[in-house]
């Protein structure tokens, strides 16, 4: 399936109700609002289902922008002037920061606005995209760039930068023996549990592997857990790194690699 999002987003989509109470369709006829008799606006089932299509479908993306809009220091007046934003469609995988899936889902159901940030670790800034929901449909309202300190969960992002830049800090930020679960190609891709000892650890420039990181404004920063997800684009990559704040310090506590 071409449109591959990370497992977190997939779980949200699978959990989301299909808004059946808004559907009153007759074969061959458009849906109509039962109170006004007017053609009914088809509702987005969730923000994540909207964003998946917004990211991949060029025509759909153009139709879901609130014009006029300012983008990369240019004022775009109409859909005829819109240039497609590829987001992660040209990447090998989508790296995303999350913590509590349930909290994100509950917010998604009633959300009227959501802000996405894409952190650029090389430039040390972030692009942001503000989305709003009108008449049960999401659209892009505003976009720009900002400094890292303005990104939600900056404290953890700063930790990732230090984790990647300092080998001593990194090894002291891993909970050894580190639990790991992997799919073994030599065993028909069965899941194998193992542990990684301190002596086996190799310095890892994590931010070089991330390149960019997708952060949602609704990430519950009060949680003591953080998950980094890597979901591949048509290549079978699926990796999750779990961090926990222990005695006030973040620790890498688990690695899961179910790539095929």
C-alpha positions in Angstrom: 0.0 0.0 0.0 1.6 3.2 -1.1 0.2 5.4 1.6 2.2 4.1 4.6 2.0 5.9 7.9 3.6 4.9 11.1 1.8 2.4 13.4 0.7 5.1 15.8 -1.3 6.8 13.1 -2.7 3.5 11.9 -3.9 2.6 15.4 -5.7 5.9 15.6 -7.4 5.3 12.3 -8.5 1.8 13.2 -9.8 3.1 16.6 -11.7 6.0 15.1 -15.5 5.8 14.5 -16.6 6.3 11.0 -19.1 9.0 11.8 -22.0 6.9 10.7 -24.5 9.2 12.2 -23.6 11.8 9.6 -24.1 9.5 6.6 -27.4 9.1 5.0 -26.4 8.1 1.5 -28.6 6.7 -1.3 -27.0 4.9 -4.2 -26.6 7.3 -7.1 -27.5 10.3 -5.0 -25.3 12.7 -3.0 -25.8 12.8 0.8 -28.0 15.6 2.1 -28.3 17.3 5.5 -31.6 16.0 6.9 -32.3 19.4 8.6 -31.6 21.7 5.6 -32.0 19.5 2.6 -28.7 20.8 1.2 -25.8 18.6 0.0 -24.0 17.3 3.1 -20.3 18.2 3.6 -18.5 14.9 3.9 -16.8 14.8 7.3 -13.2 13.8 7.9 -13.2 10.7 10.1 -10.1 12.0 12.0 -7.3 14.5 11.6 -4.8 11.6 10.9 -6.9 10.2 8.0 -7.1 13.7 6.6 -3.4 14.3 6.9 -2.5 11.0 5.3 -4.5 12.0 2.2 -3.3 15.6 2.4 0.3 14.4 2.4 -0.1 12.1 -0.6 -2.9 13.4 -2.9 -1.8 16.6 -4.7 -5.3 17.6 -5.8 -6.8 16.9 -2.4 -4.0 19.0 -0.8 -4.7 21.9 -3.1 -8.4 21.8 -2.2 -7.7 21.8 1.6 -5.8 25.0 1.9 -7.5 28.2 3.3 -6.6 30.9 0.7 -5.0 33.4 0.8 -2.1 31.9 2.7 1.4 32.9 3.4 4.0 30.1 2.8 7.8 30.3 2.7 7.6 34.1 2.6 5.2 34.1 -0.3 1.5 35.0 -0.4 -0.5 32.4 -2.2 -3.9 33.8 -3.3 -5.6 30.8 -4.8 -5.4 27.1 -5.5 -4.0 27.8 -9.0 -0.9 29.2 -7.3 -0.4 26.3 -4.9 2.8 24.2 -5.1 2.5 20.7 -3.7 4.1 20.1 -0.3 5.6 16.5 -0.3 6.2 16.3 3.5 7.6 12.7 3.9 6.5 11.2 0.7 10.0 11.5 -0.8 11.7 10.0 2.4 12.6 6.5 3.3 10.6 6.6 6.5 8.6 8.9 8.8 10.1 9.6 12.2 7.5 10.7 14.7 7.5 11.6 18.4 4.6 10.4 20.6 3.9 9.3 24.1 0.3 8.5 25.1 -1.7 7.1 22.1 -5.0 7.3 24.0 -4.6 10.9 24.8 -3.8 11.8 21.2 -6.9 9.9 20.0 -9.2 11.5 22.5 -8.0 14.9 21.5 -8.4 14.1 17.8 -12.1 13.3 18.2 -13.0 16.8 19.4 -10.1 18.9 18.2 -10.9 22.1 16.3 -7.2 22.9 15.6 -3.9 21.0 15.4 -0.4 22.1 14.8 2.3 19.9 13.3 6.0 20.7 13.6 8.8 19.2 11.5 12.1 19.6 13.4 15.2 20.0 11.3 18.2 18.9 13.3 20.7 20.3 10.9 19.2 23.7 10.6 18.2 23.6 14.3 14.7 25.1 13.5 11.3 23.7 12.7 8.6 24.2 10.1 5.1 24.4 11.5 1.7 23.8 9.9 -1.5 25.0 11.6 -4.6 23.1 10.7 -8.2 24.0 11.6 -11.5 22.2 11.3 -14.5 23.9 9.7 -17.8 22.2 8.9 -16.2 18.9 10.0 -13.4 19.2 7.4 -9.7 19.9 8.1 -7.7 22.4 6.1 -4.3 24.1 6.3 -4.6 27.6 7.8 -1.0 28.8 8.3 2.6 27.7 7.9 6.0 29.1 8.8 9.3 28.4 10.6 10.3 28.8 14.3 13.1 28.2 16.6 13.4 24.8 18.4 12.5 26.3 21.8 9.1 27.1 20.5 8.4 23.4 19.6 6.2 21.4 22.0 8.3 19.1 24.1 11.5 21.0 23.5 12.9 19.6 26.7 12.9 16.1 25.3 14.1 17.3 21.8 17.0 19.0 23.5 17.7 15.7 25.3 17.8 13.9 21.9 20.3 16.4 20.6 22.6 15.9 23.6 22.1 12.1 23.4 23.4 12.3 19.8 26.3 14.6 20.4 27.9 13.2 23.5 29.0 9.6 23.6 29.5 9.6 27.4 26.1 11.2 28.0 24.5 8.7 25.6 25.9 5.6 27.3 24.8 7.0 30.7 21.3 7.6 29.2 20.7 3.9 28.3 19.1 1.5 30.8 21.4 -1.6 30.7 20.8 -4.4 30.1 18.7 -2.8 27.3 15.6 -4.8 26.3 15.2 -5.4 22.6 12.7 -7.2 20.3 13.5 -7.8 16.7 12.2 -9.8 13.7 14.7 -12.4 12.7 14.9 -12.9 8.9 16.7 -16.2 9.5 13.7 -17.5 11.5 10.9 -16.5 9.1 10.7 -13.0 10.6 9.7 -14.3 14.0 10.0 -11.9 16.9 13.1 -12.6 19.0 13.7 -11.1 22.4 17.2 -10.2 23.5 19.2 -7.8 25.8 22.0 -5.5 24.9 24.8 -5.1 27.5 26.7 -1.9 28.1 29.9 -3.5 26.7 28.0 -4.1 23.4 26.8 -0.6 23.0 28.1 1.4 20.0 27.9 5.2 19.9 24.9 6.3 17.8 24.3 9.7 16.3 20.5 9.4 16.6 19.7 12.9 15.1 21.6 12.0 11.9 19.3 9.0 11.5 16.2 11.1 12.3 17.1 14.0 10.0 13.7 15.5 10.7 11.2 14.7 13.4 7.4 15.1 13.3 6.0 16.5 16.5 2.3 17.1 17.1 1.2 20.1 19.3 -1.0 17.7 21.4 1.8 15.5 22.6 1.1 15.1 26.4 4.4 16.4 27.9 3.3 15.4 31.4 3.8 11.7 30.5 7.0 10.1 31.7 7.3 8.1 28.5 8.4 9.1 25.0 8.3 6.9 21.8 10.2 7.5 18.6 8.6 5.8 15.7 10.2 5.1 12.3 7.7 3.9 9.7 9.1 3.1 6.3 7.7 4.3 2.9 7.3 1.1 0.8 10.4 -0.5 2.4 9.2 -2.5 5.4 10.9 -0.3 8.1 9.1 -0.3 11.4 11.2 0.7 14.5 10.2 2.0 17.9 12.5 3.5 20.6 11.0 3.9 24.1 12.4 6.4 26.6 11.3 6.8 30.2 12.1 9.6 32.6 13.6 8.0 35.7 14.6 10.1 38.7 14.3 13.2 36.6 16.5 11.9 33.7 15.5 10.4 30.4 16.6 6.9 29.7 16.4 4.7 26.6 14.6 1.6 28.0 13.6 -0.5 25.0 14.2 -1.0 21.3 11.7 -2.7 19.0 12.5 -3.4 15.4 9.8 -5.3 13.4 11.2 -4.3 10.0 10.8 -6.9 7.2 
